[in-house]
Amino acid sequence: MSSVPRRVQAARAAGQALAALDGAERSALLSNCAEALQSPAGREHVLAANAEDLRLAQAEAAAGGLAPALVQRLRLDAAKLAGLAEGLRQLAAQADLVGRVSLRRELDAGLLLERVSCPLGLLGVVFESRPDALAQIAGLALRSGNAAVLKGGREAAHSNQALAELLQGVLAQRGLDPAALTLLEGREEVRELLALDRLVDLVVARGSSEFVASVRAQTRIPVMSHAAGICHLYLHAGADPQMAAQLALDAKCSYPAACNAVETLLWDEAAGAALDACVERLREAGVELRGCPATLARHPGLEPAVEPDWDAEYGTLVLSIRRVAGLDEALAHIAAHGSRHTEAIVTGDEAAARRFLAEVDAAGVYWNASTRFADGYRYGLGAEVGISTDKLHARGPVGVDGLLTYRWLLRGHGQCSTEYGPGLRRFSHRDLPLD
C-alpha cells in the first residue's frame, strides 16, 4: 500500500503546530533556516548535491534529452544560496500577517464580528527544475503557517533532497515535526497527492503550460498556476533609444531562462531609432534575433521569424521582433500571444503609457522598466511561491499574503438570529478601529 496518504496526513497535522506558533517564533525559525543555508556544512552539502544533478543533466542535454534552458535553471552556486538566505531573512523580518484583523464590526451591542487572516492549511507544490524554488516555497510556507508537500523536477532530485533535509533539520532542532515540509519523489506519488482533495487545500503548479494543464486535469483541488512567461517589450513611438536598448538587454540577457525574461520585442513604425539601438546591443550580447518582414527590411542580417515564434517561450538567447502599426496593434498582439505574465512599454508619452497600463491584461504591466522586476524578492516579498498568471485569490508574485485566507469570528452574549428583522431589533453595523 502506498505511503503517500499517510505522509500527507502527517504533513497536515504538522501544519497545525506551525499555525499555532506566534509571529516571533516563525521569524526565529526562518532565521535559523537562513543560517543553515549559509553554514559551511550546509552549503557544501547542497552544492555537492547540485553538482551531481548538473553532471547528469548536462549528459542528458548532450544526448538531446533535456533542454539547455532547464540545465541553466538547475544550477546553484554560493551566490544563489546567499540570495536564498537573504530572502529568508527578509521573510523573518516581515510583520506577521497570520491572525491580522482586516475588519472589526459591531453588529449590535455585545455582538462583535471580526475578519481574521489564517493559513490555508496544506499546500501541494509541484514544480519543474530550479531547486532554489524549494527553499523559497518552504520559507513562504513557514512564514504563513502552512505545511507543504513538495515535488520538484527529476533533474533536480539530489539538490531538492539536500535542501529539504537541511530545512527539515531546522524544524527538528526547534521541536517541530519535519513532516511540515515533506518531499515526494516519483510521478506516481504526485498523482496520488492530486487525488487527496480532503487533505490538500491548494496545489501550486510551476512549469510549462502543458505541465500546468496536466496538473489541472488530474485534480479537484484548487490550482494556482505559474505557467508560461511569454513577455513583451513594446517600443512606442515616444521611446528613448538608449533607455530602450538598456531595458531590452536587461530583460533578455540578465537571465534568459527566467519566466520574466522578454521573448518578443514589438516596435512602433515611428520607433525605428529605438529598434536600431536595441538590435545593436542585443547582437553584441550574442542574442539570435528573428524578425518579421518589416524588421528584416530595416535589418536584413536577422533571421526570419515564423508564426510559432510569436507564441514561443525560448528560455535562451533568442528574441523575436515584430513591427506594429501603433499602440492598438501592440495591444492586440499582446492579447493574442501573451501569457498574462508581465508586459512592458518604453515611451516618454504619458498618455500612451497610461493606456497601456490600463488595458494590458497581465499580472504585471510596466512603464519604462525591465520585465525582470517581476519577482517576489525584488517586490520585497522575501520570496515567491510562483508568479501566478491566474486571476482568483492571488496574481503576480505570490508571497505570504497569497498563502493566507480568512475566517469570520463572531463573539456574542447569547443573541439569536430570530431577534433581528423588520419590527424587531435593528443591526447597528458599526465599523470599529482595527488597532
Protein Blocks (a to p, Z undefined) as FASTA:
>chain_A
ZZklmmmmmmmmmmmmmmmpcfklmmmmmmmmmmmmmpmklmmmmmmmmmmmmmmmmmmm
mnopacfklmmmmpccfklmmmmmmmmmmmmmpccfehpafbdcdfbghiacddddddfb
iacdddeejkllmmmmmmmmmmnopacdddddfklmmmmmmmmmmmmmmmmmnopafklp
ccdfbfmlmmmmmmmmmlpmbdcdeddfklmmmmmmmpcbdcdddddddddddddfklcf
klmmmmmmmmmmmommbmkbcfbdcddfklmmmmmmmmmmmmmnopacdddfklmmmmmm
bccddfklmmccfkpacddddddfbjklmmmmmmmmmgolagcdddfbfklmmmmmmmpc
cfbdcehiafklncfklnonopafbdcfbfghpacjddfklmcccddddddehiafklgc
ehiacdfkiacdfZZ
